Amino acid sequence: MGNLRINTNLLEDIGNVTHYKGKPFTGTLYALRGELKTLEDWEPQPDEGTDEKYIYYEFEMKDGLKNGKYIQNYSWESGGEGSGVGDHTAIGTVREKDEWLTISLKEYSRKPILECQCNYKNDELDGEAIYYHINGNIKMVENYRKGLLLQKDGIIIRSKTETIKSEKKNLVDKNKEFKSFIKNLKKHIDDEDVSILFHPERWDVSEKMESDGEWNGKYYTVYANVSLKGVEMCYDNSLKDLIKEIGSKKNIDEINAKEIEGNLYNNGDSGGNTDIEKIKWETPLTKEEEKELEEYGGGYQLYDDGDWMSEGFVYDTGNIYRIEVTVGDNKYTLERND
């Protein structure tokens, strides 16, 4: 995985993809017990009853999805002290799965105690998942494949063979569906009354924007990245061109917007999240103006005030979940089933 090790506070979830500084995150993500802060800035909360700091959970990510080892430690919470004179044995609670247990903190240090460890692949549990009691003994062992539970404590829930067969059947069905889709489109290959719409995965499309304006007599350009949701991309070539570009694929999973982005334009979206990348000033601001700008609303307000211009679209993955082709009164839809 990547070399970056980042606190969860510094990341942003856009749809089901975790981003860092506007891009899908690759590296190690961690969170501290109590209020989530960086290790350097960590401070105990008054009700936590300890100044020890430790990782609550930590896992590896690739392109914004869980990929690799995942560990989670028990989450401590403080309680009262003993009632006897000079008795400072704290009584606390610890969350074990979905149950809170009351224990004597004299028996256990409030340092990391492993609760579970498992592995993820493409944001789905994959492989062995081990859960532990507070005393370190194994509580339960599960086995997964692509998010599906296969075994629990040695008892087969779903065999690996059955799972693989099911996956193969799904792939065959996908291929048949795609072949039928292309066959139907070929019936109208010379028609001109055609509408072709691509629906990328949620939050997969970002629009590069520039906003020009004037503030306090100084000209500026704001460069922003807008992550869009609910995007509908229109294909502006002919049906014959579409068939030529995607007809050799086996199923919808093999179609990628990046390969045909030159023929796609935004036909509508449901808004998005704006991230200001930088502000370019014709004349540098003074310290007083910087303070005044912050009070005014900063780069986001400048962006809203200016004249916008799109500099194009960027796809995180380029994955497509639905294609809609309308030819006259006929409508053909190809959609992912996962």
C-alpha positions, 0 to 999 in steps of 0.5 A: 500500500502507499506510504501515507499514514493519515488520521481519519479526521483529515479524510473525506468520504465522497460516496463510498470512496475516501478522498485525501486532498481531493483524490482517492486515498491510498495508504494507511488510515487510523483513528484514535480512541476518544476524539479523533485527532492526529497523534501529535495533537491528541489530548484526552477528553475529561471523561476518558479517565486516562491520558494514554493514547492508542489506536482504536482502528487502523486499516490499509486503503487503495484508491479510496477503498479498504484493501489489505489488513484491518485491525480494531482494538477495544474502545474504553470508556471511564467510570467511577472510582472505588468507594474505599478510602485510598481505593483508586481502582477505576471501574470502566466499560469496554465495548465488545462487539455490540455489548458494553461490559463493566470491568475492573481496570485494575485487571486490564491496562487501558492500552490497546487490546485487540478486538478483531483483525481481518482483511479487505479487498476492494472494500469487501471482507475477504479471507479470515476474520478473527474476533477476540475476547477482552482476555485475548482468547479467540471468540469467533473466526469467520471466513469471507470471499468478496464480502460473502460469509463462507464459514463461521467457527468452522461451520460452512455457511456457504461453500467456496465452490458454490460461491465460485460457481455463483460468480461464474454464473453471474459473469456468464449472465452479464456477458449474455445481457451485454451481447443482447444489448449490442444486438438490439442496438445494431438494429437501429445502427443507421437511425438518427433519432438517438439519445445515448446516456452514460451514468458513472458511479456515484461521486466518480466524476469531478469537474475542474472549474475556474472562477474569475472576479474582482475583490477590493479592486484586485483581480483573481482567479479561483481554481476549484475541483467540484466532485459531482453526484448523480451525473448523467453524461451524454454521448454526442457521437452516432449509434454506429460510433458507440457500437464501434467503441464498446461492441468488442467488450464482454460486459458493462464492467469492461466499459470505462468512461476514460476511454470515450471521455472525448465524446461525453458531456455533462447532461445534468447532475445533482450538485456537488462538493467544491474544493478550492485548490488555489487562488491566483491574484493579479496583485498580492494581498496585504496582511490586512486584506488577507484578514479581511478576505477571511472574514468575507468568506475566503476562497469559497466566497470568491468562487461564488462571486466570480464568473465560472468556466469549466476546464473539463471533467476528471474520472476517478475510476471511469466505471459505468453503472448504467447505459441508456439508449433511446431510439425513437419509441424504443429504449434499451438499458444496460445496468450493473447488477452488483 
